[in-house]
């Protein structure tokens, strides 16, 4: 089995969630999810990415299909995030 590694644009996800993008929904259990689409490229792009993930809006809306992640067959990407970098859940619209 192949493993894909990449980056997810958390800032864009939170920005669109706050705008009430139609791809987000809340389950009966209170969990927040985003509908997504995944695309696998036949050829890697200029950065070597072979997969992209996009927010998938409902069909009856004008919401844009934002790309929120890029992935490739590679080693994991490492980096540090401070707890203060993560927005408070109270800032989300649902």
C-alpha positions in Angstrom: 0.0 0.0 0.0 1.3 3.5 -0.8 1.3 6.3 1.7 0.7 9.9 0.7 2.1 12.8 2.7 1.5 16.5 2.3 0.1 19.6 3.7 -3.4 20.8 4.6 -4.2 24.5 4.7 -5.8 24.7 8.1 -6.1 28.5 7.8 -8.2 28.2 4.6 -10.4 25.5 6.2 -11.1 27.7 9.2 -11.6 30.8 7.1 -14.2 29.0 4.9 -15.9 27.3 7.9 -16.3 30.8 9.5 -17.9 32.0 6.2 -20.4 29.0 6.4 -19.1 27.3 3.3 -21.6 24.6 2.3 -19.1 21.8 2.5 -19.2 21.9 6.3 -21.8 20.2 8.4 -22.4 19.2 12.0 -23.3 15.6 12.8 -25.9 14.5 15.3 -23.1 13.8 17.8 -21.9 17.4 17.4 -18.8 16.6 15.3 -17.9 19.1 12.5 -17.0 17.6 9.1 -16.1 18.9 5.7 -17.2 17.2 2.4 -14.1 16.9 0.2 -13.1 15.7 -3.2 -9.8 14.0 -3.9 -8.0 14.2 -7.3 -5.1 12.0 -8.3 -3.0 13.4 -11.1 -1.6 11.1 -13.8 1.6 13.2 -13.7 3.1 15.0 -10.7 2.7 18.8 -10.8 5.7 21.2 -10.7 6.1 20.5 -6.9 5.9 16.7 -7.2 2.3 16.6 -5.9 0.2 13.7 -7.2 -3.0 14.3 -5.2 -5.1 17.3 -4.4 -8.0 17.7 -1.9 -10.7 20.2 -2.5 -13.7 21.4 -0.4 -16.8 20.0 -2.0 -19.7 22.5 -1.8 -23.3 21.4 -2.1 -24.5 21.5 -5.8 -27.1 24.1 -5.3 -24.7 26.8 -4.0 -22.3 29.3 -5.5 -19.5 28.3 -3.0 -16.1 28.0 -4.6 -14.2 24.7 -4.7 -11.1 25.6 -2.7 -8.1 23.4 -2.8 -7.1 22.7 0.8 -4.4 20.1 0.5 -1.6 18.8 -1.7 -0.1 15.3 -1.3 2.7 13.2 -2.8 4.4 9.9 -2.3 7.2 10.9 0.0 8.5 11.1 3.5 6.4 12.9 6.2 6.7 16.6 6.5 7.8 17.8 9.9 7.3 21.1 11.6 6.2 22.7 14.9 3.0 24.5 15.7 2.5 26.3 19.0 -0.8 25.9 20.9 -1.4 29.7 20.4 -1.4 29.1 16.6 -4.6 27.1 16.8 -7.9 29.2 16.7 -10.4 28.8 19.5 -13.4 26.6 18.7 -15.7 29.3 19.9 -14.7 31.3 16.8 -16.4 28.8 14.5 -19.9 29.5 13.2 -21.4 26.2 14.2 
